[in-house]
Every structure is written in C-alpha cells, then in structure tokens.
C-alpha cells in the first residue's frame, strides 16, 4: 500500500518552487513560504497561515481564480483529471505563461 504521508512529503519536496510561486502570486511576493508536509506562509506583520496539502492549494477557487483569472476553472479540471505526480508540471507550464513575479 502507498505510504501517503511519504508520497506527499516527496511531492512537496520536488515541487516546492511551483507551490511557493502560487502562494506568492496569490498573497504577495513578500510572503515567506515554507513547503514541508504542509505549505505555510507568513505575510509581514500577520500570523502564519498553513495550507494542509498541495491539492488544497491548487484546488482553492479563490487562489486559482486570483492567479489564472477566467482560465482557472478549465485549468483545475485539467489538474483534477491528471494523476497527482503530473499536476505541478502542468502548473509550471501555465505559470510560465504569466508575467514574472
């Protein structure tokens, strides 16, 4: 049986740059972001915020809508149909189409 905790930790380790970019695009580029088992970030002068998983981040309608606008729902459908190991490469492809941070 798959060890889901190890799988998610490895996924976050490999894809921390994509997850960090998503957080910074959604909440401001001055956020300090830590990606471990969970994704945690802190805005200057505010309490830390913790997102429990990569999928919670990429399927959050507010976050994805803020980043990808009208294309967010089509992208989330594509991501939902992809195995989890392929989601961050799809996001990386789409983030590359946006202006730099």
N, C-alpha and C positions, 0 to 999 in steps of 0.2 A: 504494500500500500504506500502511496506517495506520502512523504512527510511534508505536510502543507506549510508548517512553520519554516522549515529549512528552505523549501521551494520559494516562499515569499521573501525570505531574507536574501536569498541568492538573486532573485529577480530585482529587488531593490538595490542591491549592491551593484549589479551590472548596469542598471538603468537610472542611477541617481541623477545624472545630468539632465535627462529628459524631465524627470519629476521635479527637480529644482527649477528648471525653466518654467514649467507650468505654474508652480507656486508664485514665482517672481512676476510672471505675466499677469496673474490674477490678482495678486495682493501687493505688488510693488517691488521694484528691483532692489530696494534696500532691505528686504527681508533677509534675515539669517535663517537658512534652511538646513536641517539635519535629516538625512534619509538613513534610517536603520530598519528595524522591523516596521516601525510606523514612520510617517513623514511629519516632522514637527517644524514649525517656523515661528518666528517672533518678529513682530513689527516694532519699530523703535517706540519705547515708552509704553508698550502694551504687554499683556500676559501672553505666554506661549499658546499656540493653537496646535492641536495634534489631529492629524488625519490618519485613521486607522489602517489604511491599505492603499496600494497603488490604484486598485479598481475603484475605491471610494473617491479618490481624486479624479480619475478620468471619466467617471460617470456622473459627476456632480453637474447638474444642469446650469447652475449659476456660474461655476468656474469655467466650464467649457464654453458656455454662451459668451462670457466676457472675453475669452481668448479668441474664439473662432467665429463669433457672430452667427449669421444665418446658416453657416455651414456646420455648426456644432452638432445638430441632431443627425445629419447624414453621417458625420464622422463617428459619432457614438454608436450608430447602428453598425457601421463597418467594424469598429472595435469590438462590439458585442459578439459579432459572428467570428471573430478571429480568436484562436487559442491565446491564452494569456501571454505566452512567450513571444507572440508576434505583435502585441499591442504597442509596446514602446517603439519598435521600429516604424510602425505606421504613424505614430505621433511625431517621431523625429522627422519623417518625411513631410508632414503637414506643418510642423513648426518651422522648417527650413523655408517655407513659402511666405512666412511673415517677416516684417521688418525686424532687424536685430533689436535686442533689448537695449 
